[in-house]
Amino acid sequence: MRALSETIAALWRWLLALFWRLWRRFSERKYLLRFRSGSSSRRRRDWVKNLWLIMGGVMLIVGQLSWIVGLALLTVFLSFMILDEGR
């Protein structure tokens, strides 16, 4: 049993080290700076944030898994539609 817990701990340390290396590589590339920061983009992101908050509240109220999955997929579709910059 002790060997299993040591193996799990070693695996966990390895995964954290991998995540840290990937995060550093991701953040060094300044990838996040390529997103637009104008007022129209900010307004669209606010719409999507409010959409997710409202739909999340509806999901909590309904509480049925089939409705939650359906509303989540609908919300993802609407979010992509709102944030699409290829107009």
Gaussian input, Z-matrix of N, CA and C with variables (Angstrom, degrees):
# hf/3-21g

backbone

0 1
 N
 C     1     B1
 C     2     B2     1     A1
 N     3     B3     2     A2     1     D1
 C     4     B4     3     A3     2     D2
 C     5     B5     4     A4     3     D3
 N     6     B6     5     A5     4     D4
 C     7     B7     6     A6     5     D5
 C     8     B8     7     A7     6     D6
 N     9     B9     8     A8     7     D7
 C    10    B10     9     A9     8     D8
 C    11    B11    10    A10     9     D9
 N    12    B12    11    A11    10    D10
 C    13    B13    12    A12    11    D11
 C    14    B14    13    A13    12    D12
 N    15    B15    14    A14    13    D13
 C    16    B16    15    A15    14    D14
 C    17    B17    16    A16    15    D15
 N    18    B18    17    A17    16    D16
 C    19    B19    18    A18    17    D17
 C    20    B20    19    A19    18    D18
 N    21    B21    20    A20    19    D19
 C    22    B22    21    A21    20    D20
 C    23    B23    22    A22    21    D21
 N    24    B24    23    A23    22    D22
 C    25    B25    24    A24    23    D23
 C    26    B26    25    A25    24    D24
 N    27    B27    26    A26    25    D25
 C    28    B28    27    A27    26    D26
 C    29    B29    28    A28    27    D27
 N    30    B30    29    A29    28    D28
 C    31    B31    30    A30    29    D29
 C    32    B32    31    A31    30    D30
 N    33    B33    32    A32    31    D31
 C    34    B34    33    A33    32    D32
 C    35    B35    34    A34    33    D33
 N    36    B36    35    A35    34    D34
 C    37    B37    36    A36    35    D35
 C    38    B38    37    A37    36    D36
 N    39    B39    38    A38    37    D37
 C    40    B40    39    A39    38    D38
 C    41    B41    40    A40    39    D39
 N    42    B42    41    A41    40    D40
 C    43    B43    42    A42    41    D41
 C    44    B44    43    A43    42    D42
 N    45    B45    44    A44    43    D43
 C    46    B46    45    A45    44    D44
 C    47    B47    46    A46    45    D45
 N    48    B48    47    A47    46    D46
 C    49    B49    48    A48    47    D47
 C    50    B50    49    A49    48    D48
 N    51    B51    50    A50    49    D49
 C    52    B52    51    A51    50    D50
 C    53    B53    52    A52    51    D51
 N    54    B54    53    A53    52    D52
 C    55    B55    54    A54    53    D53
 C    56    B56    55    A55    54    D54
 N    57    B57    56    A56    55    D55
 C    58    B58    57    A57    56    D56
 C    59    B59    58    A58    57    D57
 N    60    B60    59    A59    58    D58
 C    61    B61    60    A60    59    D59
 C    62    B62    61    A61    60    D60
 N    63    B63    62    A62    61    D61
 C    64    B64    63    A63    62    D62
 C    65    B65    64    A64    63    D63
 N    66    B66    65    A65    64    D64
 C    67    B67    66    A66    65    D65
 C    68    B68    67    A67    66    D66
 N    69    B69    68    A68    67    D67
 C    70    B70    69    A69    68    D68
 C    71    B71    70    A70    69    D69
 N    72    B72    71    A71    70    D70
 C    73    B73    72    A72    71    D71
 C    74    B74    73    A73    72    D72
 N    75    B75    74    A74    73    D73
 C    76    B76    75    A75    74    D74
 C    77    B77    76    A76    75    D75
 N    78    B78    77    A77    76    D76
 C    79    B79    78    A78    77    D77
 C    80    B80    79    A79    78    D78
 N    81    B81    80    A80    79    D79
 C    82    B82    81    A81    80    D80
 C    83    B83    82    A82    81    D81
 N    84    B84    83    A83    82    D82
 C    85    B85    84    A84    83    D83
 C    86    B86    85    A85    84    D84
 N    87    B87    86    A86    85    D85
 C    88    B88    87    A87    86    D86
 C    89    B89    88    A88    87    D87
 N    90    B90    89    A89    88    D88
 C    91    B91    90    A90    89    D89
 C    92    B92    91    A91    90    D90
 N    93    B93    92    A92    91    D91
 C    94    B94    93    A93    92    D92
 C    95    B95    94    A94    93    D93
 N    96    B96    95    A95    94    D94
 C    97    B97    96    A96    95    D95
 C    98    B98    97    A97    96    D96
 N    99    B99    98    A98    97    D97
 C   100   B100    99    A99    98    D98
 C   101   B101   100   A100    99    D99
 N   102   B102   101   A101   100   D100
 C   103   B103   102   A102   101   D101
 C   104   B104   103   A103   102   D102
 N   105   B105   104   A104   103   D103
 C   106   B106   105   A105   104   D104
 C   107   B107   106   A106   105   D105
 N   108   B108   107   A107   106   D106
 C   109   B109   108   A108   107   D107
 C   110   B110   109   A109   108   D108
 N   111   B111   110   A110   109   D109
 C   112   B112   111   A111   110   D110
 C   113   B113   112   A112   111   D111
 N   114   B114   113   A113   112   D112
 C   115   B115   114   A114   113   D113
 C   116   B116   115   A115   114   D114
 N   117   B117   116   A116   115   D115
 C   118   B118   117   A117   116   D116
 C   119   B119   118   A118   117   D117
 N   120   B120   119   A119   118   D118
 C   121   B121   120   A120   119   D119
 C   122   B122   121   A121   120   D120
 N   123   B123   122   A122   121   D121
 C   124   B124   123   A123   122   D122
 C   125   B125   124   A124   123   D123
 N   126   B126   125   A125   124   D124
 C   127   B127   126   A126   125   D125
 C   128   B128   127   A127   126   D126
 N   129   B129   128   A128   127   D127
 C   130   B130   129   A129   128   D128
 C   131   B131   130   A130   129   D129
 N   132   B132   131   A131   130   D130
 C   133   B133   132   A132   131   D131
 C   134   B134   133   A133   132   D132
 N   135   B135   134   A134   133   D133
 C   136   B136   135   A135   134   D134
 C   137   B137   136   A136   135   D135
 N   138   B138   137   A137   136   D136
 C   139   B139   138   A138   137   D137
 C   140   B140   139   A139   138   D138
 N   141   B141   140   A140   139   D139
 C   142   B142   141   A141   140   D140
 C   143   B143   142   A142   141   D141
 N   144   B144   143   A143   142   D142
 C   145   B145   144   A144   143   D143
 C   146   B146   145   A145   144   D144
 N   147   B147   146   A146   145   D145
 C   148   B148   147   A147   146   D146
 C   149   B149   148   A148   147   D147
 N   150   B150   149   A149   148   D148
 C   151   B151   150   A150   149   D149
 C   152   B152   151   A151   150   D150
 N   153   B153   152   A152   151   D151
 C   154   B154   153   A153   152   D152
 C   155   B155   154   A154   153   D153
 N   156   B156   155   A155   154   D154
 C   157   B157   156   A156   155   D155
 C   158   B158   157   A157   156   D156
 N   159   B159   158   A158   157   D157
 C   160   B160   159   A159   158   D158
 C   161   B161   160   A160   159   D159
 N   162   B162   161   A161   160   D160
 C   163   B163   162   A162   161   D161
 C   164   B164   163   A163   162   D162
 N   165   B165   164   A164   163   D163
 C   166   B166   165   A165   164   D164
 C   167   B167   166   A166   165   D165
 N   168   B168   167   A167   166   D166
 C   169   B169   168   A168   167   D167
 C   170   B170   169   A169   168   D168
 N   171   B171   170   A170   169   D169
 C   172   B172   171   A171   170   D170
 C   173   B173   172   A172   171   D171
 N   174   B174   173   A173   172   D172
 C   175   B175   174   A174   173   D173
 C   176   B176   175   A175   174   D174
 N   177   B177   176   A176   175   D175
 C   178   B178   177   A177   176   D176
 C   179   B179   178   A178   177   D177
 N   180   B180   179   A179   178   D178
 C   181   B181   180   A180   179   D179
 C   182   B182   181   A181   180   D180
 N   183   B183   182   A182   181   D181
 C   184   B184   183   A183   182   D182
 C   185   B185   184   A184   183   D183
 N   186   B186   185   A185   184   D184
 C   187   B187   186   A186   185   D185
 C   188   B188   187   A187   186   D186
 N   189   B189   188   A188   187   D187
 C   190   B190   189   A189   188   D188
 C   191   B191   190   A190   189   D189
 N   192   B192   191   A191   190   D190
 C   193   B193   192   A192   191   D191
 C   194   B194   193   A193   192   D192
 N   195   B195   194   A194   193   D193
 C   196   B196   195   A195   194   D194
 C   197   B197   196   A196   195   D195
 N   198   B198   197   A197   196   D196
 C   199   B199   198   A198   197   D197
 C   200   B200   199   A199   198   D198
 N   201   B201   200   A200   199   D199
 C   202   B202   201   A201   200   D200
 C   203   B203   202   A202   201   D201
 N   204   B204   203   A203   202   D202
 C   205   B205   204   A204   203   D203
 C   206   B206   205   A205   204   D204
 N   207   B207   206   A206   205   D205
 C   208   B208   207   A207   206   D206
 C   209   B209   208   A208   207   D207
 N   210   B210   209   A209   208   D208
 C   211   B211   210   A210   209   D209
 C   212   B212   211   A211   210   D210
 N   213   B213   212   A212   211   D211
 C   214   B214   213   A213   212   D212
 C   215   B215   214   A214   213   D213
 N   216   B216   215   A215   214   D214
 C   217   B217   216   A216   215   D215
 C   218   B218   217   A217   216   D216
 N   219   B219   218   A218   217   D217
 C   220   B220   219   A219   218   D218
 C   221   B221   220   A220   219   D219
 N   222   B222   221   A221   220   D220
 C   223   B223   222   A222   221   D221
 C   224   B224   223   A223   222   D222
 N   225   B225   224   A224   223   D223
 C   226   B226   225   A225   224   D224
 C   227   B227   226   A226   225   D225
 N   228   B228   227   A227   226   D226
 C   229   B229   228   A228   227   D227
 C   230   B230   229   A229   228   D228
 N   231   B231   230   A230   229   D229
 C   232   B232   231   A231   230   D230
 C   233   B233   232   A232   231   D231
 N   234   B234   233   A233   232   D232
 C   235   B235   234   A234   233   D233
 C   236   B236   235   A235   234   D234
 N   237   B237   236   A236   235   D235
 C   238   B238   237   A237   236   D236
 C   239   B239   238   A238   237   D237
 N   240   B240   239   A239   238   D238
 C   241   B241   240   A240   239   D239
 C   242   B242   241   A241   240   D240
 N   243   B243   242   A242   241   D241
 C   244   B244   243   A243   242   D242
 C   245   B245   244   A244   243   D243
 N   246   B246   245   A245   244   D244
 C   247   B247   246   A246   245   D245
 C   248   B248   247   A247   246   D246
 N   249   B249   248   A248   247   D247
 C   250   B250   249   A249   248   D248
 C   251   B251   250   A250   249   D249
 N   252   B252   251   A251   250   D250
 C   253   B253   252   A252   251   D251
 C   254   B254   253   A253   252   D252
 N   255   B255   254   A254   253   D253
 C   256   B256   255   A255   254   D254
 C   257   B257   256   A256   255   D255
 N   258   B258   257   A257   256   D256
 C   259   B259   258   A258   257   D257
 C   260   B260   259   A259   258   D258

   B1=1.4376
   B2=1.5320
   B3=1.3362
   B4=1.4624
   B5=1.5236
   B6=1.3199
   B7=1.4653
   B8=1.5299
   B9=1.3223
   B10=1.4595
   B11=1.5224
   B12=1.3247
   B13=1.4625
   B14=1.5268
   B15=1.3201
   B16=1.4665
   B17=1.5222
   B18=1.3238
   B19=1.4624
   B20=1.5240
   B21=1.3180
   B22=1.4650
   B23=1.5236
   B24=1.3222
   B25=1.4643
   B26=1.5253
   B27=1.3340
   B28=1.4646
   B29=1.5239
   B30=1.3153
   B31=1.4615
   B32=1.5196
   B33=1.3177
   B34=1.4600
   B35=1.5324
   B36=1.3412
   B37=1.4680
   B38=1.5227
   B39=1.3318
   B40=1.4591
   B41=1.5255
   B42=1.3430
   B43=1.4622
   B44=1.5246
   B45=1.3249
   B46=1.4688
   B47=1.5224
   B48=1.3299
   B49=1.4568
   B50=1.5295
   B51=1.3239
   B52=1.4601
   B53=1.5252
   B54=1.3340
   B55=1.4629
   B56=1.5190
   B57=1.3336
   B58=1.4599
   B59=1.5223
   B60=1.3345
   B61=1.4702
   B62=1.5217
   B63=1.3207
   B64=1.4649
   B65=1.5113
   B66=1.3191
   B67=1.4596
   B68=1.5269
   B69=1.3146
   B70=1.4585
   B71=1.5152
   B72=1.3368
   B73=1.4555
   B74=1.5260
   B75=1.3184
   B76=1.4614
   B77=1.5223
   B78=1.3291
   B79=1.4581
   B80=1.5272
   B81=1.3217
   B82=1.4572
   B83=1.5166
   B84=1.3034
   B85=1.4648
   B86=1.5183
   B87=1.2964
   B88=1.4708
   B89=1.5262
   B90=1.3156
   B91=1.4620
   B92=1.5183
   B93=1.3154
   B94=1.4571
   B95=1.5166
   B96=1.3317
   B97=1.4525
   B98=1.5229
   B99=1.3126
   B100=1.4595
   B101=1.5222
   B102=1.3272
   B103=1.4601
   B104=1.5120
   B105=1.2957
   B106=1.4583
   B107=1.5202
   B108=1.3185
   B109=1.4535
   B110=1.5189
   B111=1.3458
   B112=1.4492
   B113=1.5118
   B114=1.3317
   B115=1.4626
   B116=1.5282
   B117=1.3271
   B118=1.4650
   B119=1.5270
   B120=1.3384
   B121=1.4655
   B122=1.5181
   B123=1.3226
   B124=1.4584
   B125=1.5308
   B126=1.3257
   B127=1.4681
   B128=1.5309
   B129=1.3294
   B130=1.4709
   B131=1.5222
   B132=1.3491
   B133=1.4673
   B134=1.5184
   B135=1.3386
   B136=1.4687
   B137=1.5229
   B138=1.3303
   B139=1.4728
   B140=1.5296
   B141=1.3218
   B142=1.4709
   B143=1.5264
   B144=1.3283
   B145=1.4669
   B146=1.5232
   B147=1.3279
   B148=1.4648
   B149=1.5220
   B150=1.3272
   B151=1.4607
   B152=1.5290
   B153=1.3324
   B154=1.4634
   B155=1.5215
   B156=1.3269
   B157=1.4602
   B158=1.5298
   B159=1.3184
   B160=1.4664
   B161=1.5220
   B162=1.3331
   B163=1.4644
   B164=1.5258
   B165=1.3308
   B166=1.4567
   B167=1.5188
   B168=1.3305
   B169=1.4639
   B170=1.5143
   B171=1.3379
   B172=1.4691
   B173=1.5221
   B174=1.3387
   B175=1.4706
   B176=1.5212
   B177=1.3331
   B178=1.4607
   B179=1.5244
   B180=1.3179
   B181=1.4631
   B182=1.5207
   B183=1.3391
   B184=1.4640
   B185=1.5279
   B186=1.3172
   B187=1.4449
   B188=1.5191
   B189=1.3213
   B190=1.4610
   B191=1.5250
   B192=1.3239
   B193=1.4597
   B194=1.5240
   B195=1.3114
   B196=1.4705
   B197=1.5347
   B198=1.3217
   B199=1.4565
   B200=1.5232
   B201=1.3205
   B202=1.4683
   B203=1.5215
   B204=1.3248
   B205=1.4677
   B206=1.5291
   B207=1.3119
   B208=1.4651
   B209=1.5198
   B210=1.3309
   B211=1.4643
   B212=1.5249
   B213=1.3298
   B214=1.4667
   B215=1.5267
   B216=1.3240
   B217=1.4719
   B218=1.5277
   B219=1.3277
   B220=1.4642
   B221=1.5241
   B222=1.3226
   B223=1.4588
   B224=1.5206
   B225=1.3147
   B226=1.4719
   B227=1.5240
   B228=1.3295
   B229=1.4640
   B230=1.5237
   B231=1.3285
   B232=1.4646
   B233=1.5281
   B234=1.3334
   B235=1.4639
   B236=1.5181
   B237=1.3413
   B238=1.4565
   B239=1.5296
   B240=1.3239
   B241=1.4463
   B242=1.5225
   B243=1.3246
   B244=1.4562
   B245=1.5267
   B246=1.3240
   B247=1.4618
   B248=1.5283
   B249=1.3239
   B250=1.4595
   B251=1.5222
   B252=1.3188
   B253=1.4520
   B254=1.5139
   B255=1.3100
   B256=1.4480
   B257=1.5175
   B258=1.2860
   B259=1.4772
   B260=1.4960
   A1=110.77
   A2=114.97
   A3=119.47
   A4=111.21
   A5=116.28
   A6=120.43
   A7=110.62
   A8=116.56
   A9=120.36
   A10=110.81
   A11=117.41
   A12=119.81
   A13=110.88
   A14=118.00
   A15=120.38
   A16=111.04
   A17=116.85
   A18=120.81
   A19=110.39
   A20=116.37
   A21=120.16
   A22=110.24
   A23=117.50
   A24=120.78
   A25=110.68
   A26=117.80
   A27=120.63
   A28=111.03
   A29=116.82
   A30=120.74
   A31=110.76
   A32=116.79
   A33=121.08
   A34=110.37
   A35=117.53
   A36=120.35
   A37=110.92
   A38=117.58
   A39=121.06
   A40=111.11
   A41=116.54
   A42=120.02
   A43=111.85
   A44=116.94
   A45=119.52
   A46=111.45
   A47=117.33
   A48=120.45
   A49=110.94
   A50=116.87
   A51=120.81
   A52=111.09
   A53=116.25
   A54=120.35
   A55=110.57
   A56=117.20
   A57=120.34
   A58=111.37
   A59=117.64
   A60=119.92
   A61=111.22
   A62=116.76
   A63=119.40
   A64=111.35
   A65=117.63
   A66=120.98
   A67=110.61
   A68=117.34
   A69=119.65
   A70=110.83
   A71=117.18
   A72=120.62
   A73=110.44
   A74=116.86
   A75=122.04
   A76=110.73
   A77=117.19
   A78=120.06
   A79=111.69
   A80=118.53
   A81=120.28
   A82=112.06
   A83=116.93
   A84=119.78
   A85=112.91
   A86=117.70
   A87=122.40
   A88=110.81
   A89=114.42
   A90=120.31
   A91=111.55
   A92=116.23
   A93=119.36
   A94=112.88
   A95=118.37
   A96=120.67
   A97=113.06
   A98=117.42
   A99=118.41
   A100=112.48
   A101=117.25
   A102=119.12
   A103=109.47
   A104=114.94
   A105=120.22
   A106=110.97
   A107=114.60
   A108=119.41
   A109=111.64
   A110=117.70
   A111=121.20
   A112=112.30
   A113=115.30
   A114=119.72
   A115=111.83
   A116=117.94
   A117=119.07
   A118=110.82
   A119=116.63
   A120=119.45
   A121=110.96
   A122=116.41
   A123=120.37
   A124=110.44
   A125=116.10
   A126=120.22
   A127=110.36
   A128=117.30
   A129=120.01
   A130=111.50
   A131=116.84
   A132=119.23
   A133=111.44
   A134=117.28
   A135=120.20
   A136=111.27
   A137=116.87
   A138=120.44
   A139=110.09
   A140=115.89
   A141=120.10
   A142=110.00
   A143=117.23
   A144=120.15
   A145=110.42
   A146=116.45
   A147=119.78
   A148=111.49
   A149=117.13
   A150=120.86
   A151=110.66
   A152=116.62
   A153=120.47
   A154=111.72
   A155=117.21
   A156=119.45
   A157=111.43
   A158=116.41
   A159=120.42
   A160=110.56
   A161=116.49
   A162=119.37
   A163=111.59
   A164=117.64
   A165=120.51
   A166=111.08
   A167=116.59
   A168=120.02
   A169=111.99
   A170=116.07
   A171=119.86
   A172=110.54
   A173=116.51
   A174=120.30
   A175=111.12
   A176=116.65
   A177=119.73
   A178=111.85
   A179=116.37
   A180=119.97
   A181=110.60
   A182=116.94
   A183=120.66
   A184=110.14
   A185=117.79
   A186=122.15
   A187=117.22
   A188=118.97
   A189=120.77
   A190=108.54
   A191=115.49
   A192=120.37
   A193=112.38
   A194=117.46
   A195=119.44
   A196=110.77
   A197=117.40
   A198=120.16
   A199=111.38
   A200=116.80
   A201=120.27
   A202=110.30
   A203=116.91
   A204=120.32
   A205=110.06
   A206=117.38
   A207=120.59
   A208=112.35
   A209=116.74
   A210=119.94
   A211=111.28
   A212=117.04
   A213=119.73
   A214=110.78
   A215=116.84
   A216=119.64
   A217=111.11
   A218=116.84
   A219=120.45
   A220=110.48
   A221=117.23
   A222=121.06
   A223=111.48
   A224=117.29
   A225=120.24
   A226=109.72
   A227=116.65
   A228=120.45
   A229=110.85
   A230=116.79
   A231=119.99
   A232=111.37
   A233=117.48
   A234=120.43
   A235=110.91
   A236=116.54
   A237=119.04
   A238=111.32
   A239=116.69
   A240=120.26
   A241=111.44
   A242=117.16
   A243=121.27
   A244=110.83
   A245=116.88
   A246=120.51
   A247=114.26
   A248=117.74
   A249=120.55
   A250=110.23
   A251=116.19
   A252=121.24
   A253=112.76
   A254=118.34
   A255=121.53
   A256=113.26
   A257=117.20
   A258=120.20
   A259=111.41
   D1=-37.22
   D2=-179.85
   D3=-65.73
   D4=-37.92
   D5=179.94
   D6=-65.00
   D7=-36.21
   D8=178.88
   D9=-66.15
   D10=-43.56
   D11=179.92
   D12=-67.21
   D13=-35.72
   D14=176.24
   D15=-67.05
   D16=-37.51
   D17=178.12
   D18=-65.78
   D19=-42.55
   D20=178.69
   D21=-64.66
   D22=-41.12
   D23=178.43
   D24=-63.85
   D25=-41.44
   D26=178.44
   D27=-65.23
   D28=-40.73
   D29=177.73
   D30=-63.81
   D31=-40.91
   D32=179.35
   D33=-63.60
   D34=-44.52
   D35=177.74
   D36=-61.81
   D37=-39.81
   D38=179.08
   D39=-63.95
   D40=-43.01
   D41=179.35
   D42=-65.16
   D43=-39.70
   D44=177.24
   D45=-64.43
   D46=-40.87
   D47=177.81
   D48=-64.20
   D49=-41.34
   D50=177.54
   D51=-62.78
   D52=-45.88
   D53=178.83
   D54=-60.46
   D55=-42.24
   D56=-179.64
   D57=-63.69
   D58=-42.59
   D59=178.07
   D60=-63.18
   D61=-43.31
   D62=179.74
   D63=-65.46
   D64=-39.82
   D65=179.87
   D66=-64.89
   D67=-41.52
   D68=178.92
   D69=-63.87
   D70=-42.07
   D71=178.60
   D72=-64.00
   D73=-40.96
   D74=179.91
   D75=-64.46
   D76=-44.88
   D77=-175.58
   D78=-75.19
   D79=-26.97
   D80=179.24
   D81=-68.51
   D82=-26.86
   D83=-177.07
   D84=-79.32
   D85=-3.51
   D86=-179.08
   D87=56.22
   D88=38.18
   D89=-177.46
   D90=-61.91
   D91=-37.97
   D92=-175.42
   D93=-69.61
   D94=-19.31
   D95=-178.23
   D96=-75.69
   D97=-11.66
   D98=-178.22
   D99=-78.75
   D100=-13.17
   D101=178.07
   D102=-75.27
   D103=147.06
   D104=-176.03
   D105=-71.43
   D106=146.86
   D107=-179.96
   D108=-123.66
   D109=21.35
   D110=179.32
   D111=-74.87
   D112=174.72
   D113=-176.54
   D114=-68.90
   D115=-34.90
   D116=179.75
   D117=-69.89
   D118=-38.35
   D119=177.25
   D120=-66.38
   D121=-40.73
   D122=178.54
   D123=-63.66
   D124=-40.06
   D125=179.40
   D126=-64.76
   D127=-41.28
   D128=177.63
   D129=-65.12
   D130=-41.90
   D131=177.37
   D132=-63.02
   D133=-36.83
   D134=176.04
   D135=-64.49
   D136=-39.06
   D137=176.46
   D138=-60.39
   D139=-45.97
   D140=-178.38
   D141=-65.47
   D142=-40.80
   D143=178.16
   D144=-60.63
   D145=-46.49
   D146=179.45
   D147=-65.66
   D148=-37.19
   D149=176.94
   D150=-60.21
   D151=-45.90
   D152=179.59
   D153=-65.41
   D154=-38.27
   D155=178.38
   D156=-64.79
   D157=-43.37
   D158=179.86
   D159=-66.21
   D160=-47.94
   D161=-179.20
   D162=-66.43
   D163=-33.92
   D164=175.80
   D165=-63.82
   D166=-40.30
   D167=175.69
   D168=-63.64
   D169=-41.80
   D170=177.48
   D171=-63.20
   D172=-40.90
   D173=178.77
   D174=-62.00
   D175=-40.17
   D176=178.67
   D177=-67.37
   D178=-35.75
   D179=-179.89
   D180=-70.44
   D181=-45.43
   D182=-176.58
   D183=-68.07
   D184=-55.53
   D185=174.22
   D186=75.12
   D187=7.52
   D188=176.21
   D189=-99.88
   D190=133.91
   D191=-173.29
   D192=-59.60
   D193=-39.97
   D194=-178.75
   D195=-64.65
   D196=-39.48
   D197=177.81
   D198=-70.36
   D199=-37.50
   D200=-179.73
   D201=-63.74
   D202=-45.42
   D203=179.75
   D204=-64.53
   D205=-43.75
   D206=179.03
   D207=-62.33
   D208=-44.67
   D209=179.20
   D210=-67.31
   D211=-35.96
   D212=178.09
   D213=-64.69
   D214=-43.71
   D215=178.63
   D216=-65.08
   D217=-40.62
   D218=177.18
   D219=-63.08
   D220=-41.41
   D221=-179.48
   D222=-67.04
   D223=-38.35
   D224=176.64
   D225=-62.97
   D226=-44.82
   D227=179.17
   D228=-60.86
   D229=-46.80
   D230=-179.99
   D231=-64.67
   D232=-37.08
   D233=178.72
   D234=-63.59
   D235=-45.80
   D236=177.84
   D237=-63.25
   D238=-37.33
   D239=179.77
   D240=-65.87
   D241=-41.38
   D242=-179.50
   D243=-69.50
   D244=-42.55
   D245=-175.27
   D246=-83.10
   D247=-3.01
   D248=-178.53
   D249=-63.03
   D250=125.78
   D251=-179.99
   D252=-103.69
   D253=9.17
   D254=-176.69
   D255=-89.14
   D256=28.54
   D257=-177.88
   D258=-75.47

